[in-house]
């Protein structure tokens, strides 16, 4: 079997004795969530991301320059909400600093609550989502994805950051054997990119087919499954549950 396929398979079906145990497929599921919610926010909330903050910094610059279709206020709300979520997520994972399964569970419970709240607002308000409703949705989703990002950072599963792909793609190229590097780990890295694209594709198709609540509903469903898995993992005492360096 080619190396790339072996790496991808080991990410989807990890060896229980691996340093990161069952975390990789869960990180991939959260990467799909990222694609879903960013498709919803960018296409329906006016050119703003709730997970990828680099884009919002750039969009803020566009808005200041007067480019049509971009809102400085929306970008700022997303950035501040994401920061608040990251702060809360950092506190959540530190509350269970000795057990990675519980770190994941606490963060997922918080994220699921915020994304579910955003889904409810979406269903109740009925769209189009403008004014206060728009900023409420940006804030709820920004906080939720900030929590997710903080958890991914604390869990530190290599190449599975759930919201950031720039360094992942850079590593796949820069670390390759062709560049005289140590090895690109392309199987895992490409799988991470594919997971985000899958979420974005499904979210965009739903929006374009006039099913605007589907991306958030799908995200909530994925998060619910991840929470159920994390609840089981939180009871594990396997070696992977110990944080790096512990």
N, C-alpha and C positions, 0 to 999 in steps of 0.2 A: 504494500500500500504506500503511495507517495507520502512524503513527510507532511505536506500541507494537509492532506486528508487525515492523517494520524493525529495531528495537532488539533484539528477541528473536532474530531471524534472524542479526543480526550477532554475537550472543553465541554462538549455536550453531555458526555457520559464519563465523568471523572472517576479516577481510581479513589476509593474511599481513604486510601492511605496517603493520598497526595496532601501536600502542605495546606492546600486551600479546600480540601474535601469537596463537599457538594456546592460550594459557593459559585463557581463559574457559570453553571446554567441559570442560576437565579440572577446573576449580574446581567446575563444576556436578556432575560425577560424584562429587567428594568430598563435596558437599552431600547427594547421595543417600545416600552412605555414612553420613553423620551421622544421617539419619533412620532408617536400618536399625539401627544399633547402639543408638541411644537407644530405639527400640521394643523391642529385645531386653532392654536393661537395665531399663527402667521396668516392663515387663510381667512379666519373669521373675526379676529380681534384687531386687525389693522396693522400688519407688518411688524409684529413684535414676537419675540421668542420668550418662553417661560422656563426653558431648560438651558439653552446655549447662550450664555451671557456675552460671549465675544461678539455675537451678532448684534446684541442690543447696544453695545458700546459704539459699534460702527453705525447702526441705525440712528443713534443719537447725533452722531456727526452729520449724517445725511439730513436729519431734521433741522439742525442748526443752520445748515447751508441752504435750507429752503427747498430741498427735494420733495416733490409731491408724494403723498401716500405714507409719510413717516411722521410719527408723533414723538417729540422729545419727552413729553409727560409719560406716555406709555412705556417708553424705554426706561425711564427713571423709576417708575412704579415697579416694573419687572425686576430691575436691579436691586432695589431696596427690599422687595419681597423675598427675592432669592437669598439675599444676605441674611434676612431675618430667619428664613428657613434653615440656612446653613448654621446659623448660631444655635437654633433649637436642636438641629440634628447633632451638632457637636456635643451639646449637653446630654442628649439622649444616649449617644454611644459611650460617653464617659461614665454614664450611670451604670453601664455594664462593661467596664473596660477590661475585665478579666475573661470575658466569654464572647466570642465573635457571633455565635448564634443568637444570643440575647441582644447584642448590639444591632444586628440586622432586624430582629423582631421589633424592637422598640421604634426604630426608625421607620419601618414599614407601616406600623400601626398609625404613626403620625402622618406619614405621607398619604396613606389610604384615606384618612379622615378628610384631609384638605382636598384631594382630587374628587372624592365622593361629594363633598360640599359644592365643588365647582360643577359637577355633573347635575346636581339637583338644581342649582341656579340656572343652568343651561336649559333644563327641561321646563322649569317653572316660568322663566321669562319668555321663552319661545322665540327669541330673536326678532329682528337683527340686534346684535349685542353692541350697543353704543352707550355713551355717557357713563353713568355710575355703574351700570351692570357690567360694561366692558372692563372697567378698572377693577371691579370686584373679582371678576374671573381671572384677570391677569394676576392680581394679588394672591388669590387662593392657590392657583397653579404654581406661581413663583415660589411661594412658601413650601409647597409640597415637594417640588423638584429641588429646592435648596436642601431640604432634609435628605433627599435621596443622594445628592452629591456629597454631602458630609459623611453619610454612611459609607458610600463607595470609597471615599478617601481613607476612612478609618480602617475599613476591611482590607484595603490595599491588595486586591487581587490583580496581578499583573495584566496590563492591556485591556482591562475591563472596567473602565471608569464610568460607564453608563451615559455620560453626557458630553465627553470630550473625545473627538476623533483626530484632531490635528496631529497630536504627538503620536497617536497610535499608527496613523498612516506614515508619518515621518519615520518611525521606528521600523516599520515593515520594509521601507526602502533603504534607510541608512544602515540598518543592521544586517542586511542581506549578505550572503557569501560573495555576491558579485561586487559589493562595495568593500570587500575584505573585512566584513563585520563578523560578530559572533554567531549570527543566525537570526533570521528575520521574525521567527515565530509567526509566519504569515497565516497559518491556519487559524489561530486564535484571533489575530488582529483583523483579518478579513471577515471572520465571522461576526466580530463586534460591529464592523461597518455595515455588514449585511443586515444585522438585527435592527440598527437604527433606520436603515433604508426601508426595511420591511414595515416598520411602524409608520414611517412617514408616508409610504406608498398607500398603505391601508387607510390611514387617516385622510389623506388627500382624496382617495377614491370615494370615501364616504361623504366628504364635504361636497365634492363635485357632483355627486348623485343625490344631493339634497337630503342627506342623512347626517345633519350636523352634530347630533348627540352621540352618534356611534363611536367616534374616536375616544371620547371620555368614558363612555360605557365600557368599551373594550379595555381601556387602561385600568378602570376600576376592577374589572373581572381578572385581569392579569395580576393586579396587586393583591386581590383577595386570595388567589391561589398561592402567590408568594408568601403572604402572611400565614397561610395554613402550613406551608412547608417550613417557614421560619419558626412557627410554634413547636413543631416537632424537633427541629434542629436545636432549639433553645434548651432542650432537655439532654442533649448529647454531652458526653465527656471525652469525645475523641480528641486526639492531638491537634486537629485543625482548628478547634475552638479557641485555642490559646492565641492571643494577639501576637504579631511579629515581635520578636525580641523578648517575649515572656519566657 
